Amino acid sequence: MDLRRDVYQAIADPTRREIIDLLSNRSMNLNAVAGHFDISRPAISKHIKILTECGLIRVKQTGRERHCSADIRKLKEIDNWLSQYRKFWNLKLDALGDFLERPDVP
């Protein structure tokens, strides 16, 4: 059975979120990425593979090296999904603030 990875699966892991943060500033080769973590290079490669499958990371082969860069446009999918909840909670918190500011509330 072939499982399709999605953005939500990718960001569920704290190491993958940290890799995205790291690569959002600049492109790096796999060894440089792995050097920022206390886990094995094969483990980092697995995380990179998942991020690539989800479209959050692009890997470009340059000679013998593989350079990774973030493609955070895919995170827009998450932002769109969260926006409905952001609106909901903003309305609820505004209503609570209005309630607490009423003079008849002790």
N, C-alpha and C positions, 0 to 999 in steps of 0.2 A: 504494500500500500504506500503510495507516494503522498507524503504530507506536504502541504503548501505552507510555507512560513509567512507570517505577516508581521507588520510593524509592532503590534502589541506584544507578540511573542518576543521580539527582539529587545524591546525596552523593559521587559519583565525582569531581566537579569541586571544586577547592579554593575557587574564588570562590563557588560556591553554598553550600558549607559555611560560609563566612564570612558570607554573607547570612543564613543561618539563625541563626547566632550573634548577629548584629547585631539581628535582629528578635525574637529570643527574649526580649529585655529590654523592648522597647516597639514599638508600632506606628509606622511612619514612612511618609511619602509617597515616591514613586519618586525624586524629585529628591534628597531627603535620603539615601536609600539609595545612589544613584549618587555622591553627594558623598564617600562613604567609600572610593571605588575610583578607580584610575588608568586606568580603561577608559571607553569611550563610554557614554552613556546608552542608546543602542539595544542595546548588548551587555548592559547590566544588565537591560533590559526582556526580552531573550531568556532570561536566567537566571531572572528572575522568572516568566516564562511556564512554563518547565520545572518550577520548584518548585511552581507553582500546579497544573499538570497532574498532578503527583505527590501533591498533597494536603498538601504541607508548608507552603505559604504560602496565605493568603487575601487577596484583593484586594477592597477595598470602594471603590466610587465615591462620593465626597462632593463634589458640585458638579463642579468642573473637575479636582479632584485625585483621585488613586488612592492609597489608603492600604493598606499591606501589613502583615500581622501573621503571625507564625509559628503554625503548628498542629502542635506537635511530637508530638502523640499518634501520628502516623503513624510516627514513629521507633521506636515500640514494636515494630513489625514487624521492624526490624533487630535490636533488642535480643533479641527472641525467637529469631531465627535464630542470633545470636552466642552465646546462652546454652549451646547444646550444645557449642560449642568452648571456652567458658570453663570448663565443667565438666571437659571432657577435659584441658585444660592444667593446671587446678588439681590434678587427680589425679596427673598425670605429674610436676609440680613437687613436690608433696608426697612422692611416692615417691622422687624424687631427693634431696630433703632428708633423708628417713629413711635412705636409703642412705649419704649422706655423713656422717651423724651416728653411724653404727655404729662401735664401737670397733675392729673388725678391718679397717677401711678406712684405708689409709695417708694 
